[in-house]
Amino acid sequence: IAGPSPSLPIALARDPSPTDAHRFAAVFATLASSPEFQRRALGNVARVAAAQARTMTRSFLFSARLAAARVLLDASADRFEELAVDVLGAPMPRGDVLGLAWPRFRDDEPSRILALFTSLPVTEELVQRFDDDWFRNPRAMVFLRARASAPAWDDATELDASAVDRLAKAFEGSVA
């Protein structure tokens, strides 16, 4: 089981905005959008693996766009119609019944969005260190366990325009 050492003080062991935990979740969630995972772990043939990976990437892209819209709406609720077009591709008037079903902003939403935008470097590091099938490599799990056991910390400066651009390009390359 990964996690911080029980001997650490609570202020170091538990981050009030668990970006690292969300980052690990994003890394593992995006495995389903990896053709390598589809082939090696799920046993799909290359054609099916590629199709399923593209479908999962589209789902993750929609989820990322929705998360970004929730953060932006919390900051500026008057942009609802504009953000609905950006996320859904069609206008959705605020008075519409679907407008009431718009996902609400969660307290940890800034942590989640930061984790999403900074998860790609973690995935790339895993692939670089342990190959495309890092998810099957016991050494990768030891590496992740050690990383998860480190004291909680987060730096919002990790998120810059280049991180967002790299994620966008990764999505673009995967759904093309």
Disulfide bonds with the S-S distance in Angstrom:
none
